[in-house]
């Protein structure tokens, strides 16, 4: 999650209020994915086996995750990437 922390530091230096809003929106989206992955499906990811959850226009980030199989189920958050950045 280093990318996410670096991005939020960048935004916080320029506009702390926007950084807090974006952080809240991203964390809420992650919590929803963890709690109800089927209820908030994302689009197929650019990398096989992953999915992407697009956030609002005001929050230019993509949550990249994969669904876990087996008894535990759930999701694994792989990246939170600014939409203008390349995948790692």
N, C-alpha and C positions, 0 to 999 in steps of 0.2 A: 504493500500500500504506500510505498514511498512516493510514487507518482502523485497520488491523491494528496499526501501531506505537502509535497512541494508546490502543487497547484494551489492549494488553499493558502499557503504562505504567500505566494505571489499575489493572489487576489486580496488577501488581508492587508498587505502593504498599500494597496491602491484604493480598496473600498471594503473596510471591515464589515460593514452591514451586508453587502452582497456576499462576502465570503461566508458569513454565518448562515445566511439564507440558503446558499448552495450546499453547505455542509449539512444543514438540517434536511434538505430535500434528498440528498444522496443517502444519508443514513436511514431516512424513512423508507426509501425505495429498497435498500438492502434488507432492512428488517422485514418488509413485506415479502421479499423473495425468500428469505429464510423461513418465515412463518407459513407462507402459502405459495410455494413455487408454481403450482398448477394454476392458481387463480390469477397470477400476474405473469403470463408467459411472455417471453421475449422473442425476438426474431432469431433465425438461425445465425450463428456466429460466422465470422470470416475463417475461423480455424475449425476444422472438423471436430464435432463433439462438444462444441461450446454454443452458448446462446448469448444474446446481447439485449440488455434492457436500456432503451433510450429514455432519457429524462426530458423534462420540459424544455422549451426554447430558452427559458431564462437560466437554465442550468445545462451548459454545453458539455455534458459528460455522458459516457456510455459505461454501463456496468457489464463486464464480461464475466460469465459464470458457466459452470457446468452442473448438470444434475447428477447427484450421486445415486448409485444403484445399490441394491442389497437391502438388508433389514433397516439400516439407519435412514436411508433416503436422504432427502434434503438437497442443498446446493452448496457448492464451493465457489466463493467469490475469487476470481482470478486476477482481475484488474479493474480499476476505475480510471478510465482514460478520457482525457479531453478529446472531443470529436475531431479536432484538427491535428492531433498527433498520430504518428504511426504506431502500430502495434509493436510491442517489444519483441 
